[in-house]
Amino acid sequence: MGNTKAWIQAARLRTLPLSLSGIIVGTALAVLDGQFDLPIFILALLTTVGFQVTSNFANDYGDGVKGTDNKDRIGPARALQSGSITRKSLKIGIITSILISMAMALNLIYFAFGQENLTYILVFFVLGLLSIWAAIKYTVGSNAYGYKGMGDLFVFLFFGLLGVLGSMFLYTKSLDWGPLLPAVAIGFLCVAVLNLNNLRDAVSDKKHGKITMVVQMGFENGKRYHFLLIFGALICFSIYLWIEDFGLKQSFFMLAFVPLLIHLRKVLRTKNPGSLDPELKKVALSTFLLAILFFISVNIFL
């Protein structure tokens, strides 16, 4: 099934911190509500990693089969594109990753709800199946939603709203309106990473029929859209701080927006899509830093 290095590359480990950000923020919100459970936290992180790796394998497969990953593409070579993993082996890898992810999801559901809360169990089981479906259908199949300009919406829903509010619910078994603001903020930042990827690949995507939001609106408008996403996240967290009456010391996690604002200056001045590749890591790691600092802030100043 290929060598270990090829599978590690296909798993795209650099995407994992971003996917974990929603879980960390959701857990911090639960701590604010006086709820925390270490097994749930660990299983939620592992389940999210499983879903993300499944998505990365499927994305490699879908773009490879469609020819979107090719010599024109900017960024690291993909497994199927480079030939380091065969199509058959990658299919087996996807199926294996799905089975592992669902096993972890079932354990997570059991630890969170036991056997008594049948409604919650069924809802989160369905959400797990939908997460797998979303991971696969982003690029795989004739109706892949990532090729129809729908990737941004699904990233916002699954990485933002579901990631944050879903993980919070695992601890608290309840929801209110306040946590919606951090959830929307994380959703915006995750979409910003996808948008940056689409800005980088705008020329290649258009050439090979991948109709992303950037392809639809054009490169310059894509940069403006990027600005709105990051500033939208900043505004959402700022309003949340005001509503929840966070003090100045407790708000130190907002410093994570500084590198994001510096990044925005770079993006708005960029004319060459290829030069945006290094910026992907900056946004992903800044979002992860924001989540970690928010978690620390909540635990120190609670």
Backbone bond lengths (Angstrom), bond angles and torsions (degrees), N, CA, C in turn:
res aa  C-N    CA-C-N  psi(-1)  N-CA   C-N-CA  omega(-1)  CA-C   N-CA-C  phi
1 M - - - 1.478 - - 1.527 111.89 -
2 G 1.317 116.68 19.11 1.456 117.63 177.40 1.515 111.41 98.11
3 N 1.323 116.97 167.01 1.457 119.72 -178.09 1.524 111.96 -85.32
4 T 1.322 114.15 163.94 1.468 120.26 -175.56 1.524 112.19 -61.05
5 K 1.322 116.68 -42.36 1.455 121.10 -178.86 1.527 111.20 -59.46
6 A 1.336 117.09 -40.70 1.460 120.96 -179.87 1.528 111.25 -64.29
7 W 1.337 116.45 -39.71 1.466 119.67 179.85 1.535 111.48 -70.36
8 I 1.312 116.45 -36.98 1.470 119.74 176.03 1.524 110.22 -62.85
9 Q 1.335 116.44 -41.42 1.467 120.40 177.49 1.515 110.88 -64.60
10 A 1.338 116.87 -40.10 1.466 121.13 179.63 1.526 111.35 -66.74
11 A 1.338 116.54 -30.74 1.470 120.50 178.90 1.523 111.88 -71.06
12 R 1.369 117.20 -18.69 1.472 122.68 176.66 1.525 111.31 52.79
13 L 1.317 115.61 65.31 1.462 121.34 -174.97 1.526 112.40 -58.15
14 R 1.332 117.33 -25.77 1.469 118.73 -178.42 1.528 112.37 -68.17
15 T 1.355 117.55 -14.02 1.465 120.13 178.08 1.524 112.23 -85.03
16 L 1.324 117.86 -14.38 1.467 120.73 -172.43 1.533 114.08 -66.57
17 P 1.349 119.81 -42.97 1.474 117.78 179.30 1.525 113.49 -55.84
18 L 1.325 117.27 -39.69 1.469 119.57 179.39 1.520 110.79 -63.31
19 S 1.329 117.63 -43.86 1.464 120.83 -177.79 1.528 111.79 -65.59
20 L 1.346 117.02 -27.24 1.460 120.57 -179.67 1.528 112.78 -82.09
21 S 1.322 117.17 -14.62 1.464 121.01 -175.38 1.522 112.27 -59.54
22 G 1.331 117.25 -42.65 1.462 120.33 -179.68 1.515 112.10 -63.41
23 I 1.334 117.10 -39.70 1.465 121.39 179.10 1.523 110.41 -63.87
24 I 1.324 116.33 -42.38 1.466 120.91 -178.03 1.529 110.53 -66.82
25 V 1.333 117.28 -43.08 1.466 120.56 178.22 1.524 110.45 -66.39
26 G 1.337 117.59 -42.10 1.463 120.59 177.87 1.516 111.86 -61.56
27 T 1.323 116.50 -39.06 1.465 120.95 177.52 1.528 110.82 -66.42
28 A 1.329 116.71 -40.82 1.470 120.58 177.39 1.526 110.80 -60.70
29 L 1.320 116.65 -40.40 1.474 120.53 178.28 1.526 110.97 -65.11
30 A 1.332 116.33 -35.89 1.466 119.87 176.53 1.523 110.61 -66.60
31 V 1.341 116.41 -40.02 1.473 120.44 177.45 1.531 109.90 -60.61
32 L 1.328 116.79 -40.58 1.467 120.58 176.15 1.525 111.49 -59.03
33 D 1.337 115.29 -29.79 1.463 121.20 179.39 1.525 111.50 -88.89
34 G 1.347 115.81 5.27 1.457 120.45 177.71 1.516 114.76 82.95
35 Q 1.339 117.71 19.56 1.451 120.97 -176.82 1.527 110.78 -124.71
36 F 1.336 116.35 135.03 1.459 121.20 173.29 1.518 108.38 -161.58
37 D 1.342 115.63 144.08 1.455 121.64 178.64 1.523 107.15 -146.86
38 L 1.334 117.00 115.42 1.469 120.99 -173.87 1.528 113.30 -60.55
39 P 1.363 120.04 -45.29 1.472 118.70 178.02 1.529 113.07 -58.97
40 I 1.334 116.77 -39.12 1.465 119.80 178.16 1.524 110.03 -64.13
41 F 1.326 116.65 -42.01 1.464 121.13 -179.73 1.532 110.81 -61.20
42 I 1.324 116.21 -48.10 1.468 120.48 -178.33 1.525 110.81 -64.58
43 L 1.333 116.79 -45.49 1.463 120.35 -179.15 1.526 111.71 -66.37
44 A 1.332 116.60 -35.32 1.472 119.70 177.56 1.528 110.63 -64.55
45 L 1.333 116.48 -41.78 1.468 120.41 177.74 1.523 110.73 -63.63
46 L 1.343 116.91 -45.93 1.465 120.80 -178.56 1.527 111.67 -65.38
47 T 1.327 116.50 -39.98 1.468 120.35 178.89 1.514 110.72 -63.78
48 T 1.327 116.44 -42.03 1.461 120.57 179.13 1.526 111.28 -64.43
49 V 1.330 116.51 -40.96 1.470 120.07 176.00 1.530 109.60 -59.82
50 G 1.341 116.39 -43.05 1.461 120.34 179.14 1.511 112.45 -60.29
51 F 1.336 116.57 -45.61 1.463 120.50 178.91 1.530 111.26 -63.89
52 Q 1.338 116.20 -39.48 1.462 119.92 -178.31 1.529 111.24 -67.82
53 V 1.318 116.92 -42.71 1.467 120.33 178.47 1.530 109.67 -63.93
54 T 1.328 116.86 -41.32 1.468 120.18 175.88 1.521 110.55 -58.21
55 S 1.323 116.22 -44.76 1.461 121.12 178.73 1.520 111.19 -61.64
56 N 1.323 116.58 -41.73 1.467 120.46 -178.68 1.530 111.47 -66.82
57 F 1.339 116.81 -42.22 1.463 120.07 176.35 1.531 110.35 -60.78
58 A 1.346 115.39 -46.16 1.460 120.15 -177.74 1.527 111.32 -66.06
59 N 1.342 116.19 -37.67 1.461 120.49 178.44 1.528 110.53 -64.57
60 D 1.318 115.84 -41.67 1.463 121.08 176.88 1.529 110.13 -60.63
61 Y 1.335 115.26 -43.90 1.465 120.60 -179.25 1.531 111.44 -66.86
62 G 1.338 116.20 -50.31 1.464 120.37 -176.54 1.511 113.48 -61.82
63 D 1.344 116.29 -48.27 1.468 119.94 -179.98 1.528 111.47 -68.80
64 G 1.344 115.97 -31.49 1.462 119.41 178.78 1.515 111.91 -68.56
65 V 1.331 116.10 -44.88 1.466 121.20 -179.81 1.533 110.96 -65.25
66 K 1.333 116.37 -39.31 1.463 120.36 -178.08 1.529 112.88 -78.38
67 G 1.327 116.85 -12.16 1.455 119.83 179.66 1.509 114.26 85.62
68 T 1.346 117.16 8.29 1.464 120.59 178.99 1.523 110.64 -70.05
69 D 1.346 115.60 -36.82 1.467 119.68 172.00 1.530 107.47 -82.26
70 N 1.319 116.64 111.63 1.458 121.27 -175.91 1.519 108.99 -152.87
71 K 1.316 116.92 -173.10 1.464 121.31 -177.32 1.526 112.94 -64.25
72 D 1.348 117.77 -20.40 1.467 121.08 179.63 1.525 112.25 -79.53
73 R 1.340 115.93 -17.52 1.455 120.43 -173.62 1.529 111.31 -70.44
74 I 1.336 115.81 139.86 1.457 122.55 177.44 1.524 108.55 -93.88
75 G 1.334 116.33 144.23 1.457 119.50 179.34 1.518 111.25 108.41
76 P 1.351 116.29 -178.54 1.466 120.33 -176.68 1.524 112.15 -63.14
77 A 1.333 116.36 144.90 1.463 121.41 178.96 1.520 110.01 -65.55
78 R 1.330 116.86 145.46 1.453 122.34 179.44 1.527 110.14 -93.48
79 A 1.332 115.28 159.24 1.463 120.77 -172.61 1.523 112.43 -63.02
80 L 1.328 116.52 -48.83 1.464 119.66 -178.34 1.523 110.62 -69.86
81 Q 1.319 115.87 -40.73 1.464 121.12 179.16 1.520 111.39 -59.23
82 S 1.329 116.82 -44.01 1.464 121.26 -175.68 1.525 112.97 -81.65
83 G 1.351 116.33 -15.64 1.452 120.07 -178.66 1.510 113.99 86.52
84 S 1.327 118.24 5.41 1.470 120.58 -179.02 1.531 112.14 -71.86
85 I 1.342 116.85 -22.05 1.461 122.68 174.18 1.523 107.58 -133.03
86 T 1.311 117.51 133.84 1.462 120.95 -179.32 1.533 110.73 -77.54
87 R 1.314 115.26 162.75 1.461 119.86 178.95 1.530 111.11 -60.28
88 K 1.319 117.62 -43.57 1.462 121.25 -179.25 1.524 110.96 -63.07
89 S 1.334 116.29 -44.71 1.468 119.99 -179.51 1.518 111.45 -64.24
90 L 1.336 116.53 -39.04 1.460 120.22 -179.89 1.525 110.56 -66.47
91 K 1.325 117.64 -36.73 1.466 120.98 175.15 1.525 110.43 -60.46
92 I 1.339 116.35 -45.11 1.469 120.47 178.66 1.522 110.03 -62.62
93 G 1.344 116.27 -39.98 1.461 120.82 178.40 1.517 112.12 -62.25
94 I 1.323 116.78 -40.06 1.468 121.42 178.42 1.524 110.43 -63.53
95 I 1.328 116.34 -47.07 1.468 120.49 -179.65 1.528 110.65 -62.60
96 T 1.316 116.88 -44.00 1.463 120.86 178.61 1.528 111.22 -60.64
97 S 1.334 115.91 -43.55 1.461 120.64 179.51 1.528 111.37 -64.15
98 I 1.323 116.74 -37.75 1.472 120.74 177.61 1.528 110.18 -62.21
99 L 1.325 116.63 -46.71 1.468 120.82 -178.34 1.525 111.54 -62.72
100 I 1.329 116.29 -42.76 1.472 120.32 178.16 1.527 110.84 -64.28
101 S 1.332 116.27 -44.03 1.472 121.36 -179.31 1.519 111.32 -61.47
102 M 1.328 117.05 -44.87 1.462 120.25 -178.64 1.525 110.90 -69.06
103 A 1.326 117.92 -33.56 1.470 120.27 176.15 1.526 110.36 -63.09
104 M 1.329 116.06 -43.74 1.467 119.53 178.26 1.524 110.93 -67.44
105 A 1.331 116.84 -37.83 1.471 120.41 178.90 1.523 110.86 -63.41
106 L 1.320 117.35 -40.77 1.469 120.66 178.87 1.521 111.19 -65.04
107 N 1.333 116.54 -40.21 1.465 119.75 175.47 1.516 111.54 -63.21
108 L 1.324 116.05 -41.01 1.462 120.82 177.99 1.523 110.85 -61.12
109 I 1.316 116.73 -46.32 1.467 121.61 -179.93 1.529 110.16 -61.34
110 Y 1.335 116.58 -41.76 1.467 119.88 -179.46 1.529 111.10 -64.42
111 F 1.341 117.29 -45.93 1.463 120.63 -179.39 1.528 111.26 -65.30
112 A 1.334 117.23 -32.46 1.463 120.27 -177.65 1.523 112.43 -78.96
113 F 1.340 117.13 -39.78 1.467 120.16 -169.69 1.525 114.47 -120.68
114 G 1.337 118.37 -6.54 1.454 119.89 -177.87 1.515 110.82 63.40
115 Q 1.320 116.38 -143.92 1.462 121.44 179.39 1.519 112.34 -113.13
116 E 1.327 116.46 -0.53 1.458 119.95 -172.48 1.538 113.04 -87.72
117 N 1.329 116.79 -38.90 1.467 120.61 -173.59 1.529 110.68 -88.63
118 L 1.325 115.65 76.06 1.465 121.05 -174.15 1.522 111.97 -60.84
119 T 1.324 116.97 -39.14 1.468 119.93 -179.02 1.520 110.60 -62.43
120 Y 1.322 116.83 -48.10 1.464 120.79 179.04 1.530 110.93 -61.67
121 I 1.339 116.29 -40.76 1.467 120.94 -179.92 1.529 110.19 -60.28
122 L 1.317 115.81 -46.67 1.468 120.06 -178.91 1.523 111.38 -65.78
123 V 1.336 116.81 -41.90 1.468 120.58 -179.22 1.528 110.53 -61.86
124 F 1.319 116.85 -46.79 1.466 119.50 -177.19 1.530 111.75 -74.59
125 F 1.322 117.59 -27.74 1.468 119.84 173.50 1.528 109.96 -64.89
126 V 1.327 116.29 -43.73 1.469 120.55 177.24 1.524 110.57 -64.30
127 L 1.340 116.86 -40.83 1.472 120.15 177.73 1.528 110.75 -62.00
128 G 1.338 116.63 -36.43 1.458 120.00 176.45 1.521 111.58 -63.79
129 L 1.330 116.07 -43.95 1.471 120.21 177.65 1.528 111.06 -63.46
130 L 1.337 116.40 -39.96 1.458 120.02 178.27 1.529 111.55 -65.39
131 S 1.333 116.13 -35.63 1.461 120.13 178.02 1.530 110.76 -63.98
132 I 1.341 115.98 -40.75 1.460 120.10 176.49 1.523 110.46 -64.76
133 W 1.325 115.63 -44.90 1.473 120.12 178.79 1.526 110.39 -58.48
134 A 1.340 116.51 -45.99 1.470 120.41 -178.72 1.524 110.81 -64.13
135 A 1.340 116.68 -37.63 1.461 120.50 179.43 1.526 111.22 -63.64
136 I 1.326 116.62 -39.81 1.464 121.15 -177.47 1.521 111.73 -77.89
137 K 1.327 116.64 -46.59 1.467 120.96 -170.19 1.529 114.03 -78.81
138 Y 1.329 117.68 -0.61 1.465 119.54 177.34 1.524 110.65 -59.60
139 T 1.332 116.70 -44.07 1.470 119.23 179.99 1.524 113.68 -128.54
140 V 1.336 118.06 -13.00 1.464 120.58 -173.91 1.528 110.90 -90.71
141 G 1.325 116.32 136.47 1.462 121.34 176.22 1.517 113.12 96.41
142 S 1.339 115.04 165.88 1.468 120.49 -176.84 1.524 112.50 -70.85
143 N 1.334 117.05 -22.00 1.471 120.97 179.88 1.521 111.91 -110.55
144 A 1.316 117.50 33.17 1.463 121.01 179.39 1.525 110.43 -57.63
145 Y 1.332 116.46 123.79 1.463 119.38 -173.75 1.526 112.64 -70.27
146 G 1.336 117.87 -22.48 1.462 120.87 176.77 1.516 112.44 -66.48
147 Y 1.331 116.93 -19.27 1.460 122.38 179.51 1.530 111.65 -95.01
148 K 1.321 116.05 2.74 1.462 121.20 -178.55 1.527 112.32 -122.95
149 G 1.325 117.15 21.95 1.461 121.31 177.02 1.511 114.89 73.73
150 M 1.353 118.06 17.36 1.465 121.40 -176.49 1.526 113.12 -104.09
151 G 1.321 117.17 -0.13 1.460 119.92 -177.27 1.509 112.86 -60.41
152 D 1.330 117.31 -40.69 1.463 121.27 -178.54 1.521 111.56 -59.93
153 L 1.336 116.38 -43.83 1.461 120.94 -179.07 1.521 111.03 -62.74
154 F 1.334 117.30 -45.59 1.460 120.67 -177.36 1.521 111.44 -68.57
155 V 1.321 117.98 -37.60 1.466 120.60 176.39 1.527 109.89 -63.26
156 F 1.326 117.05 -42.88 1.457 121.06 179.11 1.535 110.82 -61.11
157 L 1.330 116.20 -44.38 1.459 120.15 -177.79 1.521 112.43 -68.71
158 F 1.344 117.21 -47.29 1.470 120.41 -172.54 1.521 113.11 -84.35
159 F 1.335 117.91 -40.53 1.467 119.98 -179.13 1.529 111.61 -83.77
160 G 1.326 116.92 -31.50 1.452 121.44 -177.87 1.515 112.66 -91.68
161 L 1.331 116.71 -77.27 1.463 120.51 -173.48 1.524 112.47 -64.30
162 L 1.336 117.21 -51.91 1.466 119.23 -178.30 1.518 111.11 -69.41
163 G 1.332 117.43 -42.30 1.459 120.36 -179.03 1.511 112.46 -58.71
164 V 1.338 116.84 -47.52 1.460 120.98 -176.34 1.529 111.60 -80.69
165 L 1.332 116.62 -56.43 1.467 119.69 -175.50 1.525 111.81 -70.41
166 G 1.340 116.28 -35.89 1.464 119.25 178.63 1.510 111.98 -64.98
167 S 1.343 116.43 -44.85 1.462 119.00 179.79 1.528 111.02 -67.40
168 M 1.317 118.12 -36.97 1.463 120.64 176.40 1.536 110.55 -61.77
169 F 1.318 116.45 -41.58 1.466 120.86 -177.75 1.530 111.48 -64.56
170 L 1.325 117.19 -31.38 1.465 120.12 178.58 1.529 111.61 -57.03
171 Y 1.329 116.27 -33.20 1.468 121.05 179.75 1.533 111.90 -88.69
172 T 1.328 116.13 -46.26 1.464 120.87 -167.16 1.519 113.91 -92.51
173 K 1.331 117.42 -24.35 1.469 123.60 -175.53 1.528 110.89 59.75
174 S 1.343 115.93 26.06 1.461 120.31 179.19 1.525 109.25 -156.87
175 L 1.328 115.83 162.86 1.458 122.41 178.35 1.515 109.76 -140.08
176 D 1.339 116.07 151.49 1.457 120.46 169.02 1.516 107.87 -140.59
177 W 1.337 116.71 -177.61 1.466 120.52 -170.78 1.526 113.51 -76.08
178 G 1.330 118.28 -29.79 1.464 120.98 -175.14 1.524 114.50 -55.73
179 P 1.341 118.60 -50.14 1.466 120.46 -178.16 1.531 114.35 -64.11
180 L 1.338 116.69 -12.23 1.464 118.73 178.74 1.527 111.35 -61.19
181 L 1.335 117.56 -32.85 1.471 120.93 -178.19 1.529 112.42 -65.83
182 P 1.349 119.95 -50.05 1.470 118.86 174.53 1.528 112.47 -61.78
183 A 1.332 117.05 -34.31 1.465 120.27 179.39 1.523 110.42 -64.32
184 V 1.323 116.51 -44.15 1.468 120.77 177.80 1.531 110.12 -64.07
185 A 1.337 116.46 -40.97 1.473 120.81 -179.97 1.521 111.25 -60.67
186 I 1.334 117.18 -47.34 1.462 120.47 178.83 1.528 109.90 -64.74
187 G 1.316 116.43 -38.17 1.461 119.93 176.41 1.514 111.93 -59.92
188 F 1.327 116.84 -44.46 1.467 121.30 178.48 1.535 111.15 -60.82
189 L 1.331 116.56 -43.11 1.471 120.16 -178.05 1.528 111.54 -68.34
190 C 1.326 117.07 -36.82 1.465 119.88 176.67 1.526 110.75 -67.35
191 V 1.327 116.68 -39.29 1.465 120.26 175.71 1.528 109.93 -64.66
192 A 1.339 116.55 -35.07 1.463 120.31 178.64 1.531 111.24 -61.01
193 V 1.336 116.76 -37.59 1.469 119.65 177.09 1.524 110.07 -65.33
194 L 1.327 116.46 -44.92 1.475 119.72 177.03 1.524 110.78 -61.71
195 N 1.327 116.45 -43.02 1.461 120.06 -179.51 1.518 111.37 -62.99
196 L 1.323 116.21 -38.81 1.466 120.21 177.79 1.529 110.43 -63.80
197 N 1.324 115.95 -40.58 1.462 121.02 175.48 1.536 110.41 -60.37
198 N 1.338 115.43 -41.41 1.469 120.21 -179.45 1.523 112.24 -72.27
199 L 1.327 116.85 -32.26 1.469 120.06 173.78 1.526 110.13 -64.26
200 R 1.315 115.94 -44.65 1.470 120.95 179.43 1.527 111.29 -60.15
201 D 1.342 116.33 -41.49 1.470 121.46 -174.07 1.520 113.35 -98.33
202 A 1.332 117.61 16.23 1.465 120.79 -172.59 1.524 113.26 -54.76
203 V 1.320 116.80 -46.18 1.467 120.65 -176.44 1.529 110.70 -66.73
204 S 1.339 116.18 -47.79 1.465 120.71 -179.08 1.523 111.34 -65.21
205 D 1.348 117.32 -42.34 1.466 120.75 -179.76 1.526 111.41 -61.01
206 K 1.317 116.46 -45.33 1.466 120.39 -179.69 1.524 110.60 -62.74
207 K 1.303 116.31 -40.89 1.472 122.27 -178.99 1.527 111.47 -62.77
208 H 1.338 116.70 -34.63 1.463 120.43 -174.93 1.532 113.04 -107.10
209 G 1.318 117.22 16.75 1.458 120.90 171.53 1.506 116.34 78.16
210 K 1.314 117.93 18.01 1.459 120.84 175.24 1.530 107.60 -90.49
211 I 1.330 116.30 102.91 1.468 121.32 -172.96 1.523 109.56 -90.54
212 T 1.303 116.13 86.08 1.462 121.61 176.98 1.529 109.19 -84.54
213 M 1.317 116.17 174.90 1.468 120.42 175.90 1.524 110.77 -59.38
214 V 1.339 116.34 -39.20 1.462 120.31 -179.63 1.520 111.11 -65.96
215 V 1.323 116.98 -41.58 1.470 120.47 177.14 1.519 110.05 -61.33
216 Q 1.329 117.42 -38.28 1.455 121.61 -179.06 1.526 112.16 -70.23
217 M 1.321 116.93 -42.77 1.467 119.71 -173.31 1.525 113.69 -96.00
218 G 1.334 117.96 -14.87 1.455 121.04 -178.83 1.523 111.44 95.04
219 F 1.325 116.09 157.73 1.468 121.96 -173.76 1.530 112.45 -62.25
220 E 1.323 117.57 -45.99 1.475 120.22 -177.09 1.517 111.78 -66.37
221 N 1.332 116.84 -42.98 1.464 119.59 177.25 1.526 110.68 -68.26
222 G 1.344 116.49 -29.65 1.461 120.12 175.65 1.518 111.56 -63.07
223 K 1.322 116.21 -35.90 1.472 120.23 177.01 1.533 110.22 -68.53
224 R 1.315 117.13 -39.72 1.477 120.26 177.14 1.530 110.79 -64.77
225 Y 1.307 116.13 -40.70 1.465 122.21 176.34 1.526 109.83 -60.01
226 H 1.316 116.90 -40.38 1.466 122.54 178.03 1.526 110.75 -61.17
227 F 1.315 115.87 -43.07 1.463 122.07 176.96 1.530 110.42 -58.14
228 L 1.336 116.67 -45.98 1.461 121.17 -178.61 1.526 111.82 -64.34
229 L 1.325 116.87 -36.83 1.463 120.39 -179.93 1.527 111.12 -63.57
230 I 1.318 116.51 -47.96 1.468 119.66 -176.82 1.524 111.38 -71.66
231 F 1.326 116.88 -40.72 1.460 118.18 176.93 1.521 111.06 -69.41
232 G 1.311 117.27 -32.10 1.462 120.21 175.41 1.513 111.47 -61.98
233 A 1.333 116.49 -40.57 1.469 120.81 177.42 1.528 110.62 -64.73
234 L 1.326 116.52 -42.54 1.462 121.02 178.66 1.523 111.06 -61.24
235 I 1.314 117.14 -43.87 1.469 121.85 -179.54 1.530 110.67 -65.62
236 C 1.337 117.12 -42.58 1.467 120.54 -179.84 1.525 111.48 -60.54
237 F 1.321 117.16 -45.94 1.463 119.97 179.29 1.531 110.74 -67.61
238 S 1.331 117.10 -35.90 1.473 120.33 179.00 1.523 111.00 -64.32
239 I 1.319 116.84 -43.35 1.472 120.88 177.95 1.526 110.06 -64.39
240 Y 1.335 115.99 -40.25 1.468 119.97 179.23 1.530 110.73 -61.26
241 L 1.324 117.02 -42.52 1.465 120.75 178.58 1.528 110.85 -60.61
242 W 1.323 115.67 -40.23 1.468 120.87 -179.72 1.532 111.02 -68.01
243 I 1.325 116.56 -44.96 1.467 120.72 -178.76 1.529 111.08 -64.47
244 E 1.337 115.81 -43.02 1.465 120.34 -176.56 1.528 112.77 -87.01
245 D 1.336 116.66 -0.05 1.460 122.69 175.69 1.537 112.06 58.92
246 F 1.333 115.49 48.18 1.463 120.14 175.24 1.531 109.03 -70.81
247 G 1.322 115.83 139.31 1.454 120.15 175.08 1.519 111.44 -79.09
248 L 1.340 115.77 172.63 1.460 120.84 -178.37 1.522 111.55 -61.49
249 K 1.319 117.28 -44.78 1.468 120.71 -179.61 1.528 111.19 -63.81
250 Q 1.318 115.98 -40.69 1.461 120.14 -177.45 1.530 111.86 -70.87
251 S 1.321 116.12 -15.40 1.470 120.45 -177.24 1.521 113.13 -93.96
252 F 1.340 117.48 11.68 1.475 119.78 -174.94 1.530 112.63 -61.82
253 F 1.340 117.17 -21.48 1.465 119.86 -179.11 1.528 112.38 -63.64
254 M 1.341 116.66 -18.00 1.471 120.53 179.29 1.532 111.38 -67.34
255 L 1.330 117.65 -13.35 1.468 121.02 176.12 1.529 111.28 -61.38
256 A 1.331 116.68 -20.27 1.468 120.19 178.53 1.526 111.63 -65.48
257 F 1.322 117.11 -16.32 1.470 119.91 177.73 1.532 111.84 -78.52
258 V 1.329 117.93 -15.95 1.473 120.05 -179.26 1.527 111.63 -58.98
259 P 1.355 119.22 -52.85 1.469 117.82 177.59 1.518 113.12 -63.43
260 L 1.322 117.58 -27.10 1.460 120.23 177.80 1.526 111.22 -68.89
261 L 1.326 116.78 -38.25 1.460 120.33 178.33 1.534 110.94 -70.16
262 I 1.330 116.96 -36.85 1.465 120.59 174.75 1.529 109.86 -63.83
263 H 1.319 115.11 -40.86 1.468 121.62 177.52 1.538 110.85 -59.88
264 L 1.312 116.19 -41.61 1.471 120.06 -179.40 1.530 111.25 -58.91
265 R 1.299 116.28 -39.87 1.477 120.97 178.59 1.526 110.24 -59.51
266 K 1.326 116.10 -41.51 1.456 121.49 178.63 1.526 110.84 -63.99
267 V 1.336 116.34 -45.74 1.469 120.98 -177.23 1.519 111.42 -63.98
268 L 1.331 116.59 -46.28 1.458 120.16 -176.35 1.526 112.57 -65.13
269 R 1.334 117.18 -24.13 1.460 121.06 179.85 1.528 113.33 -92.53
270 T 1.333 116.06 -8.05 1.465 120.31 -173.99 1.527 111.40 -77.77
271 K 1.316 115.44 135.68 1.462 122.12 174.60 1.530 111.25 -111.09
272 N 1.333 115.57 -24.23 1.457 121.21 -177.45 1.530 110.28 -100.71
273 P 1.343 119.54 112.45 1.468 121.36 -177.96 1.518 113.53 -55.08
274 G 1.326 117.92 -36.17 1.453 121.38 -176.97 1.510 114.01 -61.91
275 S 1.324 117.10 -27.43 1.468 120.60 -177.72 1.526 112.12 -74.43
276 L 1.335 117.90 -5.93 1.458 120.92 -179.02 1.527 113.28 -85.03
277 D 1.324 118.36 -9.28 1.461 120.82 -176.22 1.531 112.86 -55.71
278 P 1.345 120.03 -45.39 1.476 119.18 179.57 1.524 113.38 -64.76
279 E 1.333 117.14 -21.29 1.469 120.23 -177.95 1.520 112.88 -71.82
280 L 1.336 117.04 -22.20 1.464 120.39 179.74 1.524 111.16 -57.91
281 K 1.315 115.95 -47.19 1.464 120.82 -179.48 1.526 110.80 -62.97
282 K 1.335 117.26 -37.33 1.464 120.93 -178.34 1.526 111.47 -63.09
283 V 1.331 116.69 -44.51 1.465 119.62 -178.78 1.522 110.82 -70.29
284 A 1.331 117.11 -43.20 1.462 120.59 -179.39 1.528 111.12 -62.02
285 L 1.330 116.93 -46.86 1.467 120.34 -178.58 1.526 112.20 -71.06
286 S 1.333 117.54 -32.65 1.473 120.27 176.48 1.521 110.61 -66.51
287 T 1.325 116.70 -38.10 1.466 120.94 176.82 1.525 110.38 -65.45
288 F 1.320 116.22 -42.69 1.467 120.81 177.33 1.526 110.77 -63.72
289 L 1.329 116.58 -41.28 1.468 121.31 176.95 1.526 110.69 -61.54
290 L 1.319 116.68 -42.54 1.468 121.51 177.36 1.521 110.41 -57.48
291 A 1.328 116.33 -45.46 1.467 120.95 -179.17 1.526 111.11 -64.54
292 I 1.331 116.92 -44.92 1.464 121.11 -179.51 1.529 111.08 -63.41
293 L 1.335 116.52 -45.42 1.466 120.05 -179.09 1.526 111.24 -66.97
294 F 1.334 117.13 -35.17 1.461 120.54 176.93 1.536 109.25 -64.12
295 F 1.320 116.45 -42.85 1.470 121.49 178.60 1.533 110.38 -62.33
296 I 1.322 116.50 -43.64 1.476 121.19 178.76 1.532 110.40 -64.08
297 S 1.331 115.85 -44.75 1.456 121.36 -179.69 1.534 111.42 -57.24
298 V 1.315 115.14 -45.79 1.452 120.16 -178.95 1.522 111.38 -63.57
299 N 1.328 116.79 -40.86 1.459 120.76 -176.78 1.529 112.87 -76.07
300 I 1.331 117.12 -29.64 1.481 120.74 179.76 1.525 111.46 -79.27
301 F 1.320 115.98 -43.12 1.453 119.84 -170.33 1.521 114.35 -106.51
302 L 1.325 116.55 11.90 1.470 119.96 179.16 1.540 110.82 -62.83
